[in-house]
């Protein structure tokens, strides 16, 4: 149930929704909204004296400019003007106030900020409803821009193709189920004991940071990791089953994640073993596998259907073989 607190009969009605968002009940065309200390006390469920103190500190710390974010307005049934504060102040108070409503607001605000950073935009569905005609016009403008070749230089298109040239190659290979059969061959001497020893160092660091428990990288059965390493480095008739560094790295990542050798932390352990091995053999992977790529690969392996193992391995090989 949304609670509503009217500022005055000709102004905006503001409320904090169940999601934590501060919303307007009408007049979305305004660039900002204005609220009194009484309004803020209602929104965040805190005494007005607490709100007043927060506002003083916000201006004192220069978090928000007082001159442009506070103004006096007359309200009905009042013989003197009342201080009103802008949306910037409303948001700043939300980050300083300690109450259940303020916590909900901060969760919502953080979610919106994250969407802006990761997606580059956020969508306010209520605002679209209020300005549906403007929304449709914007969509049409985007369509016209994308179809108007005069507004997109040929050189820009060529640069785009060039910059992502390997992407087109990789997607074509994926569609054709044609993955790299060549790679880096090198005599390698790696043992499960070495890997497990350094994995325990990672465990210690994570426990110290409070990001793991003693169950992390703890084998379900003794020799589980050794079995995986033995499988990856096995030889038949004197020749390695997995002949290249890239193949060995890909299968290490896959088997540690999918075989679940540990009680906890199989994905993180798999990602660590993958990078540990590439670093151990001197394989230059830093311009091919960044933290985001590694996280994506790890999740891809974890969520993949076992019947798609060859394709998943193929994607890893494509990344390791890109130039």
Steps between C-alpha positions, in 0.01 A plus 500: 500500500650835395487783751455850361589837646372801309719813497210723399197481278674656198830320541632146485397211718805295598529165667745218552380185328536148636813452285670789679468741210402860556230559242269776380130446464470759221678764293800306369603795282670671795882481507495471878258484790488697821422372847491642851669355806157375602470316167844342546411400855198317358694335214782361715299452822736707714441790737514842332788607726709211360416605144595859582838390636573293192416791271732735695784250468431444129537871433794531744690219323425659161340175390224709347507870416266681740429802279363303206334219696297684763230760451221656702141449385162598634262218581127514581399591856846634584580864571870465419707328229625146558838353399479255212782270391580362155518140385880505554444572869223238525736235363793612718284476814403147396864395506559646846183392678489183709156342476336203331348729237836665432663158464240404242569826320875433493447149361286643224742787427798263485311276259421795274862621511626152415267487200635835381860383532460155346228569241543871438130565565205429725132488416228662710187313388266741680658797328468332160127455567467869584691607188412218264481724190846642568632149554364381163648806328841424649481143370415630154794743514733211582362301206555792262854551623590134460356492147653827381833398352596865451527542876732202539835539327636211296831536685318444831347177369837377374662583835224310680552194279876521549480542878283192542642293215568200723141507625362434152754220455417343837124508447538343157717223646244441776215474248699251295617312811855547368738571784881538509693178454839663535658659802815537707690179559747492787646243736319551830563356843212589731375304800174505692702559817632832365157614393338397829772675702441834328124448510528479879681836500202647315275339760692664785470843337128460437436382857695799633276730293189319620425381147533126559463233768714200589288299257649694209728285280459212744498176302188287525718196459876486535669505160208666313718780363781258422256295292406807294861603446591145404217491250604830337869405479452136405692350210410214269779315317745770605290792364294745708124463461466879527793616294511879548524741791167649394326162511645409838394836648150471356446148635641591842244781524220276378570195715565685827170683461283217365641207703448684833809359673463739795237549769482871417650748254524282190444792260756724669743210528455417131564860398810512723643174363438622143694825551759331724583249227525760221726713717708196604581405139570859394197533272422865417130519586457848649402664171248221436350414839409791728316461833160556338574242229616248759184549707285457187685185393470352849125559514462371143670174593304465825162559335569301183337169413755215510396400147636837381845435648681509164347834408581650840860380473507638145398847620784499754746394229378778271571756770844360579592487132382849407763751388 
